[in-house]
């Protein structure tokens, strides 16, 4: 029996759950399926389900239970259109990392 937690490096939520007008310093809520671990007050990307970047946020608090993670985040930087595009393009997927690491012997 393994540990049922996933350590998260970014906050990835559905596009429909990302407010159309994000504000720096404002708290927003999120809910994720499964138990996830986030660093508290450490800047991370806010991304949608297609890995598009919107800005940097910090997770302020979260709780785990009933196979869900419920929490709040605060925006600390909102990307302009060019920054969104650059950060989104710089993303490296798990599949790309796995392929690179598989070739290392």
Residue pairs with C-beta under 8 A, 6 or more apart in sequence:
4 34
4 35
4 67
5 35
5 36
5 37
5 64
6 34
6 35
6 36
6 37
7 36
7 37
8 36
8 37
8 38
8 44
9 44
10 44
10 45
10 46
10 47
11 30
11 38
11 44
11 45
11 46
11 47
11 57
11 59
11 73
12 47
12 48
12 49
12 51
13 30
13 32
13 46
13 47
13 48
13 49
14 48
14 49
15 48
15 49
15 50
15 52
17 30
18 46
18 48
18 54
19 28
22 28
22 46
22 54
22 55
22 75
22 78
23 75
23 78
24 75
24 76
24 77
24 78
25 74
25 75
25 76
26 74
26 75
27 60
27 72
27 73
27 74
28 57
28 72
28 73
28 74
28 75
29 70
29 71
29 72
30 70
30 71
30 72
30 73
31 68
31 69
31 70
32 68
32 69
32 70
33 67
33 68
33 69
34 67
34 68
34 69
35 64
35 67
35 68
35 69
36 62
36 64
36 69
38 44
38 59
38 62
38 69
38 71
39 59
40 58
40 59
40 60
40 61
41 58
41 59
41 60
42 58
42 59
43 56
43 57
43 58
43 76
43 77
44 56
44 57
44 58
44 59
45 53
45 54
45 55
45 56
45 57
45 87
46 53
46 54
46 55
46 56
46 57
46 73
46 75
47 53
47 54
47 91
48 54
51 88
51 91
51 93
52 84
52 88
53 79
53 83
53 84
53 87
53 88
53 91
54 78
54 79
54 84
55 75
55 76
55 77
55 78
55 79
56 75
56 76
56 77
56 79
57 73
57 74
57 75
57 76
58 73
58 74
58 76
59 71
59 72
59 73
60 71
60 72
60 73
60 74
61 71
61 72
62 69
62 70
62 71
62 72
63 69
63 70
63 71
79 87
